[in-house]
Amino acid sequence: MLSSKASALLCLAVGQVHASDCFSEATCGLELLQYDATAEGACKGWCSGNAQPWTSKCTWNTCAGCEICDSIVLPTKRPTPAPTQKVEGCAGWCAGNAAAWESKCGWKTCEACADCDSTVPPTKTPTPAPTPKATAEPTTEVCFGGWLPGDGNGKTEEYIVGTPDEDACIRKVKQEEPEANGATYSTSGNRCYAEFGATGYNPSSSWKTCLFPQQTPEPTEAPTAAPTPCDNSDLCRDVGHNCCGVDWLTMTCAEGYEPEVVGACGVIGGQTAFTCKLKEHDDSMCDGIVGDKCCGIDGASVNCKYGYEAVPTGNCGVIGLRTKFTCKRPELDDSKCDSGLLDACCGVKGVTAKCKEGYVVVETGSCGVPGIEARTKYSCKPRCSP
């Protein structure tokens, strides 16, 4: 059987060819019109008069064959987008969501989207580690003798609330009542009392008592007593021995002491009040060359008596070739012994073992006739050593 196009052309060229192909002239004309209406690249007579622009008409089958369409640039057809492939972890609504990709890429439903490949997701705040529960202080360390079976005998007591167990009772008593010295807790229930002045307990099956160990305070070191100033008024050697003299003329002290001005004295304050202080250096103990006892030759005659120490103070002599010095007192001073015998520092204890004024006896051994040595060897030290 011929195609519609072939049948139409045969009908047009030779008329009716065969009954099966073209039944009549009318049928032949209808087939030709049908072909003409659907033919590709046709140019109908009405195309040029149609008001539509040629850019549109040249896309129609009935006008695409017009000559003007050869010079018309037809608009490019927009390709149909390929269907979006479904990605696990990238829901279809992710791209259209108004949230920033920095946030969306942190969502499980959007984290696999392509935009997340170049987006740095926000750093998640680390979950803080749980705070360990405070360990309760062992009862055996806070209760003297452990829990005692009875009611505390404190002089007074105070009820403590919020104590679910005995450890909480001890803890809250110490926190809320620091002056309490014990805690009493019920054996049934959760009643707690702070005990004040408790020394024991009254036996009871309904209560138990915890007596807190008494902390022994650290011993406090006794403060060092300030030295008592020496009263050397009895050592003054002025007229009347009342430590009130005329300048340095009558201001004198016992041996080994020297005057120290402390103010004015006398009827109208015309005299000088003084006291007597221990001499640290005493030139009377120099044992140098005759004529100038405190001027000697260093290494030869720069010496002191009675254990005093020679202390150089400068030069002396005609041309200054000798050494000027003084004598520093020792801790024990044999020059102050006063036994009344030829051996000044060897006496009978309590009888002749004495020192000069302002000094006290310090026993150092025994002395006397060899083999007998019935006397006491001693020395003297200032009664008020600085």
Backbone hydrogen bonds, N-H to C=O, Kabsch-Sander energy under -0.5 kcal/mol:
donor,donor_aa,acceptor,acceptor_aa,energy
7,S,3,S,-2.7
8,A,4,S,-1.9
9,L,5,K,-2.2
10,L,6,A,-2.4
11,C,7,S,-2.3
12,L,8,A,-2.0
13,A,9,L,-2.4
14,V,10,L,-2.5
15,G,10,L,-0.7
15,G,11,C,-0.8
17,V,15,G,-0.6
21,D,18,H,-0.8
22,C,18,H,-3.1
28,C,24,S,-2.1
29,G,25,E,-2.3
30,L,26,A,-2.3
31,E,27,T,-2.2
32,L,28,C,-1.9
33,L,29,G,-2.4
34,Q,30,L,-2.5
35,Y,31,E,-2.2
36,D,32,L,-2.6
37,A,33,L,-2.2
38,T,34,Q,-1.1
39,A,35,Y,-1.1
42,A,39,A,-0.7
42,A,61,N,-1.6
44,K,62,T,-2.6
47,C,44,K,-1.4
50,N,46,W,-1.0
50,N,47,C,-0.8
56,S,53,P,-1.7
57,K,53,P,-2.4
58,C,54,W,-2.7
59,T,56,S,-1.6
60,W,57,K,-2.1
63,C,60,W,-1.1
64,A,60,W,-1.9
65,G,42,A,-3.2
66,C,42,A,-0.6
66,C,63,C,-2.0
69,C,66,C,-1.3
70,D,67,E,-2.0
71,S,68,I,-1.3
72,I,69,C,-0.6
73,V,71,S,-0.5
74,L,72,I,-0.8
87,V,90,C,-0.7
90,C,87,V,-1.8
91,A,109,T,-2.6
94,C,91,A,-1.6
97,N,93,W,-0.9
97,N,94,C,-0.9
103,S,100,A,-1.2
104,K,100,A,-2.6
105,C,101,W,-2.8
106,G,103,S,-1.7
107,W,104,K,-2.0
110,C,107,W,-1.1
111,E,107,W,-1.5
112,A,89,G,-2.4
113,C,89,G,-0.5
113,C,110,C,-1.8
116,C,113,C,-1.4
117,D,114,A,-1.8
118,S,115,D,-0.8
120,V,118,S,-0.5
141,E,138,P,-1.3
142,V,138,P,-0.8
142,V,139,T,-0.8
143,C,139,T,-1.9
144,F,142,V,-0.6
144,F,211,L,-3.9
145,G,143,C,-0.7
146,G,143,C,-1.7
148,L,209,T,-3.5
150,G,148,L,-2.0
151,D,202,N,-2.8
153,N,200,G,-1.6
155,K,196,F,-1.9
156,T,196,F,-1.3
158,E,194,A,-1.8
160,I,192,C,-2.8
169,C,165,D,-1.7
170,I,166,E,-2.2
171,R,167,D,-2.4
172,K,168,A,-2.7
173,V,169,C,-2.2
174,K,170,I,-2.1
175,Q,171,R,-1.8
176,E,172,K,-3.1
177,E,173,V,-2.4
180,A,177,E,-2.1
181,N,195,E,-2.1
182,G,195,E,-1.0
183,A,210,C,-2.5
184,T,193,Y,-2.4
185,Y,208,K,-2.8
186,S,191,R,-2.1
187,T,206,S,-2.4
188,S,206,S,-0.5
192,C,160,I,-0.6
193,Y,184,T,-2.4
194,A,158,E,-3.3
195,E,182,G,-2.9
196,F,156,T,-2.6
202,N,151,D,-3.2
204,S,149,P,-1.1
208,K,185,Y,-1.9
209,T,148,L,-2.6
210,C,183,A,-3.4
211,L,209,T,-0.5
212,F,181,N,-2.1
212,F,210,C,-0.6
215,Q,213,P,-0.6
221,E,219,P,-0.6
232,N,230,C,-1.0
235,L,232,N,-2.0
236,C,233,S,-1.2
237,R,252,T,-3.7
241,H,238,D,-2.1
245,G,272,T,-2.3
247,D,245,G,-0.9
249,L,246,V,-2.0
250,T,246,V,-1.0
252,T,250,T,-1.4
254,A,235,L,-1.4
257,Y,254,A,-1.9
258,E,277,K,-2.7
260,E,275,T,-2.5
262,V,273,A,-2.6
263,G,273,A,-1.3
265,C,271,Q,-2.1
271,Q,265,C,-2.4
272,T,245,G,-3.0
273,A,263,G,-2.0
273,A,271,Q,-0.5
274,F,243,C,-2.0
275,T,260,E,-2.2
277,K,258,E,-2.8
277,K,275,T,-0.5
279,K,256,G,-2.6
282,D,327,C,-2.9
285,M,282,D,-1.6
286,C,283,D,-1.8
287,D,303,N,-2.8
288,G,293,K,-1.2
289,I,292,D,-0.5
289,I,295,C,-0.9
292,D,289,I,-1.9
295,C,292,D,-1.9
296,G,323,T,-2.2
298,D,296,G,-0.6
300,A,297,I,-2.8
301,S,297,I,-2.5
302,V,297,I,-0.9
303,N,301,S,-1.4
305,K,285,M,-2.3
308,Y,305,K,-1.9
309,E,328,K,-2.5
311,V,326,T,-3.0
313,T,324,K,-3.2
314,G,324,K,-1.4
316,C,322,R,-1.9
322,R,316,C,-2.1
323,T,296,G,-3.3
324,K,314,G,-2.3
324,K,322,R,-0.5
325,F,294,C,-2.1
326,T,311,V,-2.0
328,K,309,E,-3.1
329,R,280,E,-2.3
333,D,380,C,-3.8
334,D,332,L,-0.7
336,K,333,D,-1.5
337,C,334,D,-1.6
338,D,354,K,-2.8
339,S,344,A,-0.7
344,A,342,L,-1.2
346,C,343,D,-1.8
347,G,376,T,-2.1
349,K,347,G,-0.6
351,V,348,V,-2.6
352,T,348,V,-1.9
353,A,348,V,-1.8
354,K,352,T,-1.6
356,K,336,K,-2.4
359,Y,356,K,-1.6
360,V,381,K,-2.6
362,V,379,S,-2.5
364,T,377,K,-3.3
365,G,377,K,-1.5
367,C,375,R,-2.1
372,I,369,V,-2.1
373,E,369,V,-2.6
375,R,367,C,-2.1
376,T,347,G,-3.5
377,K,365,G,-1.8
378,Y,345,C,-2.0
379,S,362,V,-2.1
381,K,360,V,-1.9
383,R,358,G,-2.3
